[in-house]
Amino acid sequence: MAKKGREKNTTNKAKHSKLIAQKKNKIKTKDAERKAKLKAIVELAKAKKTSES
């Protein structure tokens, strides 16, 4: 026997999935930016160290 009427929770689940995806993407981009900044700092430090020697 099939249900009749509108589906339960499909709109909320879709919204939740969208928000969670946005959150994950935001975290990934922040993490990538942080890694890039740290890599630049390390490269700068290495260059400074080799130029002093």
C-alpha positions as CSV (number, residue, x, y, z in Angstrom):
1,M,0.0,0.0,0.0
2,A,1.6,3.2,-1.2
3,K,1.6,6.4,0.8
4,K,-0.5,9.3,-0.4
5,G,0.2,12.9,0.1
6,R,3.4,14.8,0.2
7,E,6.7,13.2,1.1
8,K,8.0,13.6,4.6
9,N,11.1,15.6,5.3
10,T,12.4,15.7,1.7
11,T,12.7,19.5,1.6
12,N,14.5,19.7,4.9
13,K,16.9,16.9,4.0
14,A,17.7,18.7,0.7
15,K,18.3,22.0,2.5
16,H,20.4,20.2,5.2
17,S,22.5,18.4,2.6
18,K,23.1,21.7,0.7
19,L,24.2,23.5,3.9
20,I,26.5,20.6,5.0
21,A,28.1,20.6,1.5
22,Q,28.7,24.4,1.8
23,K,30.2,24.0,5.2
24,K,32.6,21.2,4.0
25,N,33.6,23.3,0.9
26,K,34.3,26.3,3.2
27,I,36.5,24.2,5.5
28,K,38.4,22.7,2.5
29,T,39.1,26.1,1.0
30,K,40.2,27.5,4.3
31,D,42.5,24.5,4.9
32,A,44.0,24.9,1.4
33,E,44.6,28.6,1.9
34,R,46.3,27.9,5.2
35,K,48.5,25.3,3.7
36,A,49.5,27.6,0.9
37,K,50.4,30.4,3.3
38,L,52.5,28.0,5.4
39,K,54.2,26.7,2.4
40,A,55.1,30.2,1.3
41,I,56.4,31.0,4.7
42,V,58.6,27.8,4.7
43,E,59.9,28.6,1.3
44,L,60.7,32.1,2.3
45,A,62.5,30.9,5.4
46,K,64.5,28.4,3.4
47,A,65.5,31.0,0.9
48,K,66.6,33.4,3.7
49,K,68.6,30.6,5.3
50,T,70.4,29.7,2.1
51,S,71.2,33.3,1.3
52,E,72.8,33.8,4.8
53,S,75.0,30.8,4.4
